[in-house]
């Protein structure tokens, strides 16, 4: 990202505007109580207690949490050289959530202080795993990001499975998991203040080394900077900031992503100014959101997640500031430009991969468990009775997995961002909010009504992305940030509904887990046709995918019409995402990890990488669907969650083997 050369005062103006609006809301709510208390002579006044031990601590907590998360996001985006990095990137929040789920199932009477300690331990464990993986690859930005993604998706999937199986006992985690600022004393803000102050002071001292890292590893090393040591220290500071906030108030992840981006778009070009204005913008944004929430719903705000609602304020602000973004070509990440070990796949490799895929498909169809729980191979006589149920599920799973993995490969090549995946376009969130609307607004909606509503939601997001993208020539950074903003707004609505405790939200959660429960033959055929058409179009665009990563100038010099190529590829990715989401739900893991699996095998040209990613995604989805049907037989676990449990260790093994090689 880059800004015009003239000095901009937008960052101070944005921060001041947020604080002024927040102060007006605070005064509107607090002034009547203050005026009354000054005239009250009662020794015991409930309003006084509420003001001193709930309202004011909540304000202080919002300021401290917003500032800490924004500072953590600014550090991570700088050292990982990724505008999509945030405190949730390295698995801190997912580790804390998993630790709490396990602890609450083991000790149902877990208290507040014990809960915070468990969350902190979970965050520390996740950070330790990320560092252990990153150390084997020299603490490179790509290694840390990919390690964080592995830890995050694995922990999140396992926690989601436990919640779905024990939803009656873990419903309170929905509020914590979306970030709640409700307070009953000054304990949390007084605990956060010294920790945040010390970590912020250390971050300010690192401003100059972090600025030098903008020159790249080679340039910074040439000036005498220890890049590895600086990166480790900055990541440790960010992890510590995120961990103390997560353990205290839950998961508030959007502030850490959006506040640094807004600060840069508003003119904070240098690292020192980013470290100053990002925390102020984050603090003002979280406080304004919390006060607006309190004003709108009153006492019910205790049960609504401020962390999720923050996206409803921050996302429109980001969309308003996107026109200030001047797209600058980002070089492909180290993962994409690394020397390839398998530039052209050998016939033996193709034959082995094909054989394994056939065995996997055959096993998913014919190997299973009988009604009494025993394992058996489906006998020929039972084919007419069983295959009509299994074959559509396997077909739909394979087709959806291929489409999502192909979309992930397209997005990662177009943007040069290893974190790009189908869900960052917001299409999956649009389909989810459509299904949710059908469940909450229609009187007994059937499957057709749910899918129709999901299609309308996905189409609405697709149109919005297309409108925003056309104005910038489909610049990758703007398309990604637009999708993230729209997706965050939609996810916030879903999180609020989940925190409400409505039993219908469990249906939404099951669908979000990626299920093939209700796939029938027509839907399976439609999925297969969509996958065949989509992949054919992907292969036809392989020249664009090979040349666009070189940069818009280089691609245009070769004869590529850059805006047209980007628009076609982004539209194709969005359409394939919508088709897959309507079949099996919003499966994000497949689209994220399929390209990484292909890349870790050494494939870097568009055609072989796209084909390998699609086959890996399809095979992984079929395997996950089979595991989901068999692990807890006769009960079933959503395939999307199982795919993370299966795929993350597989990718981890490839990472470690690649290091040894």
C-alpha positions, 0 to 999 in steps of 0.5 A, spaced: 500 500 500 502 507 498 499 514 499 500 520 495 507 523 497 504 529 500 503 529 508 496 527 510 493 529 517 488 524 516 490 519 521 489 524 527 483 527 524 480 519 524 482 518 531 479 525 534 473 524 530 472 517 533 474 519 540 469 525 540 463 521 538 465 516 543 465 522 548 458 524 546 455 517 547 459 517 554 456 523 556 449 522 554 449 516 558 453 518 564 451 525 565 444 524 568 447 519 573 453 524 575 448 529 576 444 525 580 449 523 585 452 530 586 445 531 589 444 524 592 445 524 600 444 516 600 450 512 603 447 506 599 445 508 592 445 502 586 446 507 581 452 510 584 455 502 585 453 501 577 457 507 575 463 506 579 464 498 578 461 497 571 460 503 567 467 506 568 471 500 568 467 498 562 470 504 558 477 503 561 477 496 558 474 498 551 480 503 551 485 499 553 483 493 549 482 497 543 489 500 543 493 493 545 489 489 539 491 495 534 498 495 536 499 488 536 496 488 529 500 494 527 506 490 529 504 483 526 502 487 519 509 490 519 514 484 521 510 479 517 509 484 511 502 482 510 496 487 510 491 481 512 495 479 519 492 480 525 492 478 533 488 472 530 493 470 525 498 466 529 492 462 533 492 466 539 485 466 540 483 459 537 488 457 542 485 460 548 478 458 546 480 451 545 483 451 552 477 454 555 472 449 552 476 443 554 477 446 561 469 447 562 468 440 560 472 438 565 471 443 570 464 445 569 464 450 575 470 454 572 470 461 575 472 467 572 479 468 575 481 461 573 477 462 566 482 467 565 488 463 567 486 457 562 485 462 556 492 465 558 495 458 558 491 456 551 494 462 548 501 461 550 501 454 548 498 456 541 504 461 541 509 456 543 507 451 537 507 457 532 514 459 534 516 451 534 514 450 527 517 457 525 524 456 528 525 450 523 524 455 517 528 461 520 522 465 522 521 467 515 514 471 515 511 466 511 513 460 516 510 464 521 503 466 518 502 459 515 504 456 522 499 460 525 494 458 520 495 451 522 494 452 529 488 456 528 484 452 524 486 446 528 484 449 534 478 452 532 475 446 528 476 441 535 473 447 539 467 447 534 466 440 534 466 440 542 461 445 542 456 442 537 457 436 541 456 439 548 452 445 546 448 445 552 454 446 557 458 451 553 453 456 550 456 461 555 462 461 550 458 464 544 459 471 548 466 470 550 468 467 543 465 474 540 468 479 545 464 481 551 466 488 555 461 487 561 465 488 567 463 488 575 469 491 578 476 495 576 480 488 576 481 487 569 482 494 567 487 495 573 490 489 571 491 490 563 493 497 564 501 496 567 501 490 562 499 494 556 503 500 558 510 496 558 509 492 552 507 499 548 513 502 551 517 496 548 514 497 541 515 504 541 523 503 542 522 498 536 520 503 531 527 504 528 528 497 527 521 496 524 522 502 520 528 499 517 525 492 515 521 496 510 527 495 506 526 488 506 531 482 509 537 484 505 537 491 505 535 491 513 541 486 514 546 490 510 544 496 515 546 492 521 539 490 523 538 483 526 532 481 522 531 475 525 531 477 532 527 483 531 522 479 528 522 474 533 521 480 539 516 484 535 512 477 534 513 476 541 510 483 543 504 482 539 502 475 542 503 478 549 498 484 547 493 479 544 494 474 549 492 479 555 486 482 552 484 475 549 484 472 556 481 478 559 475 480 555 475 474 549 476 474 542 476 481 539 479 480 533 477 485 527 480 491 531 487 488 530 486 488 523 482 494 521 485 499 525 492 499 522 489 499 515 485 505 517 491 508 520 495 507 513 490 509 509 489 516 513 496 518 512 500 514 517 506 512 512 512 511 517 512 506 523 513 511 528 506 514 526 503 507 525 505 505 532 502 512 535 495 512 531 493 505 530 492 504 538 488 511 538 484 509 532 483 502 535 481 505 542 476 510 539 473 505 535 472 499 540 469 505 545 465 508 540 462 501 538 461 499 545 457 505 547 453 505 541 451 498 543 449 500 550 445 506 548 441 502 543 440 495 547 441 498 554 442 493 559 441 487 554 448 489 552 451 485 557 449 479 553 451 482 546 458 481 544 462 488 543 467 484 539 463 482 534 459 488 533 465 492 532 465 490 525 459 493 524 462 500 525 469 498 522 467 495 516 464 501 513 469 506 515 474 501 511 470 501 505 469 509 505 477 510 506 478 505 500 478 510 495 485 513 498 488 506 497 493 506 491 494 499 489 502 497 489 504 491 486 506 486 492 511 481 490 509 474 490 511 471 497 517 467 499 512 461 498 511 462 491 517 464 489 521 459 492 525 454 488 521 448 485 522 441 486 517 439 482 516 444 476 513 438 471 510 432 475 513 426 472 508 420 470 510 416 476 508 421 480 501 422 476 500 415 476 501 414 484 497 420 485 491 418 481 491 411 484 491 414 491 485 418 489 481 412 486 483 408 492 480 414 497 474 415 492 472 407 493 474 407 500 469 412 501 463 409 497 464 402 499 468 402 506 463 403 512 460 401 518 454 397 519 448 399 523 451 395 529 457 399 528 461 393 525 466 395 519 465 392 513 465 392 505 459 394 502 456 387 499 454 388 491 447 386 494 446 392 498 449 397 492 442 399 490 440 401 497 446 404 500 450 407 494 444 412 492 445 415 499 453 415 499 454 417 492 451 424 492 455 425 498 462 423 495 460 427 489 458 433 492 464 433 497 469 432 491 466 437 487 466 442 492 473 441 495 476 442 488 472 448 487 474 451 493 482 449 493 482 452 486 479 458 488 484 459 493 490 458 488 487 463 484 486 468 489 493 467 492 497 467 485 493 474 484 494 477 490 501 474 492 498 473 499 499 466 502 493 468 507 488 469 501 482 464 501 475 464 499 472 466 505 476 473 504 471 475 499 465 475 503 461 470 499 461 465 504 459 470 509 453 472 504 451 465 503 451 464 511 447 470 512 442 468 507 441 462 510 440 465 517 435 470 515 431 464 512 431 461 518 429 467 523 424 470 518 420 465 514 416 460 518 418 453 517 423 454 511 425 448 507 431 446 504 429 450 498 428 456 501 434 456 505 438 455 499 435 460 495 436 465 501 443 463 501 444 464 493 441 471 494 446 473 500 452 470 496 449 474 489 449 480 493 456 480 496 458 478 489 455 484 486 458 489 491 465 486 490 464 487 483 462 494 484 467 496 489 473 493 484 471 496 478 473 503 480 480 500 482 481 496 476 480 490 480 486 492 484 488 485 489 489 489 495 482 493 494 478 487 492 481 483 499 480 489 503 473 490 500 471 482 501 474 482 508 470 488 510 463 485 507 464 479 510 466 481 517 459 485 517 456 479 516 459 475 520 458 480 526 450 479 525 451 472 525 455 472 532 450 477 535 445 471 533 449 466 536 450 470 543 443 471 543 442 463 545 436 462 540 436 455 538 436 456 531 443 458 531 445 451 532 442 449 525 446 455 522 453 453 526 452 446 523 451 448 516 457 453 517 461 447 519 460 444 512 455 439 512 453 434 506 448 431 510 442 433 506 446 432 499 441 429 494 442 426 487 440 433 483 445 437 488 450 432 487 450 433 479 449 440 479 456 441 484 459 436 479 457 440 473 459 447 476 466 444 478 467 441 471 465 448 468 469 452 473 476 448 473 475 448 465 475 456 465 481 456 470 485 452 466 483 457 460 486 462 464 492 459 466 496 464 462 493 470 466 495 466 472 502 465 470 503 472 468 499 477 473 504 475 479 509 479 475 506 485 476 501 490 472 506 493 468 510 487 466 503 483 464 501 489 460 507 489 456 507 482 454 500 484 452 495 482 458 489 486 459 490 487 466 483 490 468 480 485 464 484 479 466 483 481 474 476 482 473 474 475 470 479 471 475 475 474 481 468 473 478 470 466 476 473 465 483 467 468 487 462 464 482 465 458 484 465 460 491 458 461 491 457 454 488 461 450 493 458 454 499 451 452 497 452 445 496 456 444 502 456 450 506 462 455 508 468 451 508 474 456 508 480 451 510 480 447 504 481 453 500 486 456 504 490 449 505 489 446 498 494 451 495 499 450 500 499 443 500 500 443 492 506 449 493 509 445 499 510 439 494 514 444 489 509 446 484 509 453 482 507 454 475 499 455 474 497 449 471 500 444 475 499 448 481 492 449 480 490 442 478 494 439 484 491 444 489 484 442 486 485 434 487 488 435 494 482 439 496 477 434 493 481 428 496 481 432 503 474 433 503 472 426 501 476 424 506 473 429 511 466 427 509 468 419 510 471 421 517 465 425 519 460 419 518 465 414 521 468 417 527 462 418 532 457 413 528 451 413 528 452 420 529 455 425 524 460 431 525 461 436 519 466 435 514 468 442 514 471 441 521 474 434 520 477 437 514 481 442 518 483 436 523 485 432 518 489 437 513 492 441 518 497 435 521 498 433 513 500 440 512 505 440 518 508 434 516 510 437 509 512 443 512 517 439 517 519 435 511 521 440 506 525 443 512 529 437 512 530 437 505 
